[in-house]
Amino acid sequence: GEGRLTEVVDAMLVEVLVVVAVTVVAVSVAAMSLAAAIGVVVVVAGAVITP
């Protein structure tokens, strides 16, 4: 009985950790691309505004 329960809990923990890791990676990638996009917009806007 108890052995099975620990296995199930371990599997759930691993799943949660994987989901958290994937989420963190996705968020950081999105943040980086967002920062890059903002940088490009700022540079282009600066080039357009500056005579």
NUGUBA-167550 format. One record per atom (N, C-alpha, C): residue number from 1; residue in one letter; chain; atom name; y, x, z. Coordinates in steps of 0.05 Angstrom, whole numbers. Layout:
// residues N
num;residuo;cadena;atomo;c2;c1;c3
NUM;A;A;CA;Y;X;Z
...
This chain:
// residues 51
num;residuo;cadena;atomo;c2;c1;c3
1;G;A;N;-24;16;0
1;G;A;CA;0;0;0
1;G;A;C;25;16;0
2;E;A;N;29;33;21
2;E;A;CA;54;47;23
2;E;A;C;59;67;1
3;G;A;N;37;80;-8
3;G;A;CA;40;100;-29
3;G;A;C;52;87;-54
4;R;A;N;42;64;-61
4;R;A;CA;52;50;-85
4;R;A;C;82;44;-82
5;L;A;N;90;36;-58
5;L;A;CA;118;28;-53
5;L;A;C;136;52;-57
6;T;A;N;128;76;-47
6;T;A;CA;144;100;-50
6;T;A;C;147;107;-80
7;E;A;N;125;104;-95
7;E;A;CA;126;109;-123
7;E;A;C;146;91;-137
8;V;A;N;145;66;-130
8;V;A;CA;164;46;-143
8;V;A;C;192;54;-136
9;V;A;N;197;60;-110
9;V;A;CA;224;68;-102
9;V;A;C;233;93;-116
10;D;A;N;215;113;-118
10;D;A;CA;222;138;-132
10;D;A;C;230;132;-161
11;A;A;N;214;115;-175
11;A;A;CA;219;108;-203
11;A;A;C;246;95;-205
12;M;A;N;253;77;-186
12;M;A;CA;278;63;-187
12;M;A;C;301;83;-183
13;L;A;N;297;101;-164
13;L;A;CA;318;122;-159
13;L;A;C;323;138;-184
14;V;A;N;301;147;-197
14;V;A;CA;304;163;-221
14;V;A;C;319;147;-242
15;E;A;N;312;121;-245
15;E;A;CA;325;105;-265
15;E;A;C;355;103;-259
16;V;A;N;362;98;-233
16;V;A;CA;390;96;-225
16;V;A;C;405;122;-231
17;L;A;N;392;145;-224
17;L;A;CA;405;171;-229
17;L;A;C;410;175;-259
18;V;A;N;390;168;-276
18;V;A;CA;393;171;-305
18;V;A;C;416;153;-315
19;V;A;N;417;129;-305
19;V;A;CA;439;111;-314
19;V;A;C;466;122;-305
20;V;A;N;468;132;-281
20;V;A;CA;493;144;-271
20;V;A;C;501;168;-288
21;A;A;N;481;185;-293
21;A;A;CA;487;209;-309
21;A;A;C;497;202;-337
22;V;A;N;483;183;-350
22;V;A;CA;491;174;-377
22;V;A;C;519;162;-376
23;T;A;N;525;146;-355
23;T;A;CA;551;134;-353
23;T;A;C;573;155;-350
24;V;A;N;567;175;-332
24;V;A;CA;587;196;-328
24;V;A;C;592;212;-354
25;V;A;N;571;218;-368
25;V;A;CA;574;233;-394
25;V;A;C;590;216;-413
26;A;A;N;583;191;-416
26;A;A;CA;597;173;-435
26;A;A;C;626;171;-428
27;V;A;N;632;168;-402
27;V;A;CA;660;165;-393
27;V;A;C;676;191;-399
28;S;A;N;664;214;-393
28;S;A;CA;678;239;-398
28;S;A;C;682;244;-428
29;V;A;N;662;237;-444
29;V;A;CA;666;240;-473
29;V;A;C;688;221;-483
30;A;A;N;688;197;-473
30;A;A;CA;709;178;-481
30;A;A;C;736;188;-472
31;A;A;N;738;198;-448
31;A;A;CA;763;208;-438
31;A;A;C;773;232;-455
32;M;A;N;754;250;-463
32;M;A;CA;762;273;-479
32;M;A;C;772;264;-507
33;S;A;N;758;246;-519
33;S;A;CA;766;237;-546
33;S;A;C;792;221;-544
34;L;A;N;796;206;-522
34;L;A;CA;821;192;-518
34;L;A;C;844;211;-515
35;A;A;N;839;232;-499
35;A;A;CA;860;253;-495
35;A;A;C;866;267;-521
36;A;A;N;846;272;-537
36;A;A;CA;850;285;-563
36;A;A;C;866;267;-581
37;A;A;N;859;241;-581
37;A;A;CA;874;221;-598
37;A;A;C;903;220;-589
38;I;A;N;908;219;-563
38;I;A;CA;935;217;-553
38;I;A;C;950;243;-561
39;G;A;N;937;266;-558
39;G;A;CA;950;291;-566
39;G;A;C;958;291;-596
40;V;A;N;940;281;-613
40;V;A;CA;946;280;-642
40;V;A;C;970;261;-646
41;V;A;N;970;238;-633
41;V;A;CA;992;219;-636
41;V;A;C;1018;231;-627
42;V;A;N;1017;245;-604
42;V;A;CA;1042;258;-594
42;V;A;C;1052;279;-614
43;V;A;N;1034;295;-624
43;V;A;CA;1042;316;-643
43;V;A;C;1054;304;-668
44;V;A;N;1040;283;-679
44;V;A;CA;1050;270;-704
44;V;A;C;1077;257;-698
45;A;A;N;1079;243;-676
45;A;A;CA;1104;230;-669
45;A;A;C;1126;250;-666
46;G;A;N;1120;273;-653
46;G;A;CA;1140;294;-650
46;G;A;C;1149;305;-677
47;A;A;N;1129;309;-695
47;A;A;CA;1136;319;-722
47;A;A;C;1153;299;-737
48;V;A;N;1147;273;-734
48;V;A;CA;1162;253;-748
48;V;A;C;1190;250;-737
49;I;A;N;1192;249;-710
49;I;A;CA;1218;245;-697
49;I;A;C;1236;269;-701
50;T;A;N;1225;293;-698
50;T;A;CA;1242;317;-700
50;T;A;C;1249;321;-729
51;P;A;N;1275;323;-735
51;P;A;CA;1284;326;-763
51;P;A;C;1278;354;-773
